[in-house]
Every structure is written in structure tokens, then in C-alpha cells.
């Protein structure tokens, strides 16, 4: 019998990647229906008669959600939760994302009568690598680290396992790190978009484009997760009994140093950067936070430069992309003084062979931004 997918956060980077993966790589006799949901109107880069949209807000009550979902979700076999609401305040972000997942989970359990699997996407923040140095590469069975802020990923994963206990359906958790991808409705957590805009503005100004970070992070080891690859793993594990009730890390399968990646990305977009970047500030202690240059400060006064570039290239609609860049989020990421990577050995042991070149992931993402009319050439 053909499977039915239910994908939340379908306008986001990961949600849209799963939609595109199913539309582009599966046949109707395998996946007969693809139900997508978001709070805002669905805006996809693919067209497929199997795709059906339902507007849902998972901050609403379970009863309200069940009423809206009971008919359309009856045949759902595989549910993929990719919803996330970003709040600058950690406590507020924790509260809202806990509520959203609890409501989703209860509602899909009550309405999907043929449910086989629920897959939750969390991320590298599960390991607290965003706030402090952690053993690296992080592995799925590492003990939980309880840092200065409550980690709502713990709550989500525990709720998933608890509700599934004794049920016919299975669960999976996917943990990516630094997601690289393009979607039609980007927002400030898109690292690749922020980097692309920084390079393009520096190119327009005729100035160098040093990486806004610190010497330790610049010389460390990094990994990223390409959104299409995340989608591939999500479908792989959620449809194999061998992978049932397991969590899996996901990255591209390679590792790099920003010292050598940054100049390559700059060159791709016509900007100037050197692997011999000099830092004025002293080498920071691992665990401290330090920025040689703040993107949030640098972007002040750059809006006109961006708008003039868009206007000259006949892309007036791309002017608004300036407000979608995550300048402050970029500072949050690049101020770290520690390397934090994920191990994908577990996914390999379970038979997954996906891989992507990280440089090409960025380049392909830049090109997709252009195709979507978000950035000029």
C-alpha cells in the first residue's frame, strides 16, 4: 500500500527539503500522498498533484488540531516534525517549542489511524554544543549535558519515546548540525544566506571580506548538514524497521576548516578573502566568546548598498532579503571559540551511505537563492 507523508514546517529549510525529496525521487505507487502544513500559506519550489496543504498552528489546543486534522490525516503513515519557532530569549524559545511538539504529537497520534512512524528533527544543540565546548565529534549515545539553559530537545525526544511506548508505530530522531539549504521563505537562521549577502555587499563595496569570527574558531574543525541530505536520511530511517526507535546524527560526511573554506566561498561570489586572515585580538581561551568583527554592527548602513545592487541587476524584489539575513545569529555562531562536530558513524552502521561535499553544498545553495530571486548574481 502506498505511504502517506505528513510534513510540518513545510516552508522551512528542512521541511521543504523533505517535500522536494519525495516529489523528485518517489513514485505515486510508493508515496501516494504528501500532506504538508505550515502556519503561513505553502510556497513550494515543486509542483506535484500528490501534495495537499492544510494550514495548522501547533500552538493551538490539541482539541482544535484534532478537529482540523481528523479527516485529512486519517491515512497518514509517516509524520515528519520539522517545525521550529525561534525566540531570542532561550526560556521563551524552550516553552513555545515544547508546546508545539506536544500538541503535534498528541494530535497525530489521535488522527492518523494508519500511523507507522513519527520522525522528529532536533539538532546539534541537543549536545549543548552551541553554548559550551563538548566532546567532539558528538555521538548519539553521549550522556546528556545540562548547561545554563533548559534544552527543549530533551523534552521533545522524551515525549516522543514515552507516547510511542506500547503503540504500533515507531519513532526516529534526526540531529543535523548547521543546516545549509535554501527555501522560498527564508528567515534569520539561514547561515548560508547571511554569508552570501555579506560577500555580495563586500564585493559591491570593493572591500575585503574577512570572516567575522575569532582565531580559534577560524582554525578549528567544522561540519555542516545539507538540507537535501537531511531529507534523504529522514526518509531512509523512517521506512526501515531496522532503524526503528533510534536517533541519528546527520552531517555531510566531511569536515573542514573555515580558514580554507571561507576564501573559497568568497571567491565563488566574487569577494576577496584570504586564508592568511590576521586577527588583532589575542587568541581567546576555549570556552570564551569573541568576535573580531560583529555582523550585527557591520550591517548598519549597508541596506542602501544592497538595494542599489539589486536594483542595478533588475531584482527589486530581492531588496527585502536584507531583512531576512541573520546578522545577529551569525554573531552567535561565529563567536564560539570551540569546534563542535557530529559523528555519522551510526547512520553508516545502519546502512545509510549519503554524502555531500560541503563546499558544493554552499555553492548549490547560493545558486538556488538566485533561482528563487533572493540574491543577485
ZAMARGU-4260 file (C-alpha; in steps of 0.2 Angstrom, whole numbers, plus 5000, padded with zeros to 4 digits):
<rodrens>
0) 5000/5000/5000 | 5006/5017/4996 | 5013/5028/5010 | 5006/5045/5015 | 5018/5058/5022
5) 5013/5072/5034 | 5027/5086/5035 | 5026/5100/5047 | 5036/5116/5044 | 5034/5113/5026
10) 5040/5131/5022 | 5056/5129/5032 | 5073/5123/5026 | 5071/5105/5032 | 5053/5103/5029
15) 5053/5110/5011 | 5068/5098/5008 | 5058/5083/5013 | 5044/5089/5002 | 5056/5091/4987
20) 5064/5074/4990 | 5048/5065/4990 | 5041/5074/4975 | 5058/5072/4965 | 5063/5054/4969
25) 5047/5044/4973 | 5033/5037/4963 | 5014/5038/4967 | 5014/5019/4970 | 5027/5021/4984
30) 5021/5038/4991 | 5003/5041/4986 | 5000/5057/4996 | 5011/5071/5003 | 5002/5081/5016
35) 5011/5097/5021 | 5007/5110/5034 | 5013/5127/5040 | 5006/5142/5049 | 5008/5153/5033
40) 5002/5149/5015 | 5013/5135/5007 | 5025/5141/4995 | 5035/5127/4986 | 5048/5126/4973
45) 5040/5110/4966 | 5023/5105/4959 | 5016/5088/4962 | 4997/5083/4962 | 5001/5072/4977
50) 5004/5087/4988 | 4990/5093/4999 | 4991/5108/5010 | 4982/5111/5027 | 4986/5127/5037
55) 4989/5122/5055 | 4996/5131/5070 | 5003/5119/5083 | 5002/5132/5097 | 4983/5129/5096
60) 4975/5117/5108 | 4975/5098/5104 | 4956/5098/5103 | 4957/5111/5089 | 4971/5102/5080
65) 4962/5086/5080 | 4946/5093/5073 | 4956/5101/5059 | 4967/5085/5056 | 4955/5071/5058
70) 4949/5069/5040 | 4965/5074/5031 | 4977/5064/5042 | 4967/5048/5043 | 4978/5039/5031
75) 4995/5047/5036 | 5008/5033/5038 | 5024/5043/5041 | 5024/5060/5050 | 5039/5072/5050
80) 5040/5086/5063 | 5051/5100/5056 | 5043/5115/5065 | 5053/5127/5075 | 5049/5144/5082
85) 5064/5155/5085 | 5064/5166/5100 | 5080/5176/5105 | 5076/5173/5124 | 5081/5155/5127
90) 5067/5152/5140 | 5053/5158/5129 | 5060/5148/5114 | 5060/5132/5125 | 5042/5135/5131
95) 5034/5138/5114 | 5044/5123/5106 | 5039/5111/5119 | 5021/5116/5117 | 5021/5114/5099
100) 5028/5097/5098 | 5017/5090/5112 | 5002/5097/5103 | 5008/5090/5086 | 5012/5073/5094
105) 4995/5071/5103 | 4985/5076/5088 | 4994/5065/5075 | 4993/5050/5087 | 4974/5053/5088
110) 4970/5056/5070 | 4982/5045/5060 | 4974/5028/5061 | 4987/5020/5050 | 5002/5028/5058
115) 5019/5019/5056 | 5032/5031/5061 | 5035/5048/5068 | 5051/5057/5064 | 5057/5072/5074
120) 5071/5083/5069 | 5081/5091/5083 | 5099/5096/5080 | 5116/5098/5086 | 5110/5109/5100
125) 5105/5093/5108 | 5123/5091/5114 | 5124/5109/5120 | 5137/5112/5108 | 5130/5130/5105
130) 5134/5136/5122 | 5150/5127/5128 | 5164/5115/5122 | 5158/5097/5121 | 5167/5081/5117
135) 5168/5080/5098 | 5163/5073/5087 | 5147/5071/5097 | 5139/5054/5096 | 5121/5049/5099
140) 5124/5039/5115 | 5134/5053/5123 | 5127/5057/5140 | 5116/5072/5141 | 5124/5088/5146
145) 5114/5101/5156 | 5120/5118/5153 | 5115/5135/5159 | 5099/5134/5148 | 5085/5121/5148
150) 5086/5111/5132 | 5069/5108/5125 | 5076/5095/5113 | 5077/5083/5128 | 5059/5086/5132
155) 5054/5083/5114 | 5063/5067/5112 | 5057/5060/5129 | 5039/5064/5125 | 5041/5055/5108
160) 5048/5040/5116 | 5035/5040/5130 | 5020/5042/5119 | 5026/5028/5107 | 5028/5015/5121
165) 5016/5001/5118 | 5010/5009/5101 | 5011/5001/5084 | 5021/5015/5076 | 5040/5018/5078
170) 5050/5034/5081 | 5066/5042/5074 | 5076/5057/5079 | 5087/5066/5066 | 5100/5078/5073
175) 5108/5089/5060 | 5122/5102/5063 | 5122/5119/5054 | 5109/5116/5041 | 5114/5123/5024
180) 5099/5125/5012 | 5088/5137/5003 | 5069/5138/5004 | 5056/5151/4997 | 5053/5159/5013
185) 5070/5160/5022 | 5072/5168/5039 | 5086/5174/5050 | 5093/5156/5055 | 5099/5153/5037
190) 5118/5154/5039 | 5121/5152/5020 | 5110/5167/5016 | 5119/5178/5028 | 5136/5173/5022
195) 5131/5176/5004 | 5124/5193/5007 | 5140/5198/5017 | 5151/5193/5002 | 5140/5202/4989
200) 5139/5218/4999 | 5158/5217/5002 | 5161/5214/4983 | 5149/5229/4979 | 5159/5240/4991
205) 5176/5234/4984 | 5182/5229/5001 | 5190/5213/5008 | 5178/5201/5016 | 5186/5194/5032
210) 5177/5181/5042 | 5168/5189/5057 | 5174/5177/5070 | 5190/5174/5081 | 5206/5165/5078
215) 5202/5149/5087 | 5186/5146/5078 | 5194/5151/5061 | 5207/5137/5063 | 5196/5124/5071
220) 5186/5110/5063 | 5168/5112/5057 | 5154/5102/5049 | 5138/5107/5040 | 5122/5097/5035
225) 5115/5100/5018 | 5096/5100/5018 | 5093/5088/5004 | 5104/5075/5013 | 5094/5078/5029
230) 5079/5073/5019 | 5087/5058/5012 | 5092/5051/5029 | 5074/5055/5037 | 5066/5045/5023
235) 5079/5031/5024 | 5077/5028/5043 | 5059/5031/5045 | 5054/5017/5032 | 5066/5004/5038
240) 5061/4993/5053 | 5080/4990/5057 | 5081/5009/5061 | 5065/5010/5072 | 5066/5019/5088
245) 5084/5026/5085 | 5091/5043/5085 | 5104/5048/5071 | 5116/5062/5068 | 5117/5069/5051
250) 5131/5080/5043 | 5138/5080/5025 | 5151/5066/5030 | 5166/5078/5028 | 5174/5091/5039
255) 5183/5107/5035 | 5192/5122/5042 | 5184/5139/5040 | 5202/5145/5036 | 5202/5137/5019
260) 5183/5136/5016 | 5179/5154/5019 | 5191/5161/5004 | 5184/5148/4993 | 5166/5153/4996
265) 5171/5172/4994 | 5179/5168/4978 | 5163/5159/4971 | 5153/5175/4974 | 5167/5187/4968
270) 5173/5193/4985 | 5190/5194/4992 | 5196/5184/5007 | 5212/5176/5012 | 5217/5160/5022
275) 5230/5171/5030 | 5217/5182/5039 | 5226/5191/5053 | 5217/5194/5070 | 5220/5209/5081
280) 5213/5202/5096 | 5223/5189/5107 | 5220/5171/5105 | 5205/5168/5116 | 5203/5154/5129
285) 5192/5139/5123 | 5175/5142/5130 | 5176/5161/5129 | 5166/5171/5117 | 5175/5183/5105
290) 5172/5192/5088 | 5185/5201/5078 | 5170/5209/5069 | 5152/5209/5073 | 5140/5206/5058
295) 5126/5215/5068 | 5136/5231/5069 | 5144/5229/5052 | 5127/5228/5043 | 5122/5245/5050
300) 5121/5257/5035 | 5123/5243/5022 | 5105/5242/5017 | 5107/5255/5003 | 5122/5246/4996
305) 5111/5230/4995 | 5096/5239/4987 | 5107/5248/4974 | 5115/5231/4969 | 5098/5223/4967
310) 5091/5237/4958 | 5105/5238/4946 | 5103/5219/4942 | 5085/5221/4939 | 5080/5212/4955
315) 5070/5224/4965 | 5061/5210/4974 | 5077/5205/4982 | 5079/5221/4991 | 5068/5214/5006
320) 5081/5199/5008 | 5091/5211/5018 | 5079/5209/5032 | 5080/5190/5031 | 5098/5189/5034
325) 5103/5183/5052 | 5116/5196/5056 | 5114/5193/5075 | 5113/5175/5073 | 5129/5175/5063
330) 5137/5183/5078 | 5130/5170/5089 | 5138/5156/5078 | 5155/5164/5074 | 5159/5170/5092
335) 5162/5152/5098 | 5180/5148/5102 | 5177/5129/5101 | 5175/5116/5087 | 5159/5106/5088
340) 5156/5092/5075 | 5144/5077/5074 | 5149/5058/5071 | 5138/5050/5057 | 5146/5033/5060
345) 5129/5026/5067 | 5119/5030/5052 | 5133/5022/5042 | 5132/5006/5053 | 5113/5006/5049
350) 5116/5006/5030 | 5114/5024/5025 | 5128/5030/5013 | 5123/5048/5009 | 5137/5060/5007
355) 5139/5078/5001 | 5154/5089/4998 | 5152/5104/5010 | 5159/5117/4998 | 5147/5111/4984
360) 5133/5112/4997 | 5136/5130/4999 | 5138/5133/4980 | 5122/5124/4976 | 5113/5134/4990
365) 5119/5150/4983 | 5113/5146/4966 | 5096/5141/4972 | 5095/5158/4981 | 5097/5166/4964
370) 5084/5155/4956 | 5072/5160/4970 | 5076/5178/4966 | 5083/5181/4984 | 5100/5187/4979
375) 5108/5195/4964 | 5122/5187/4954
</rodrens>
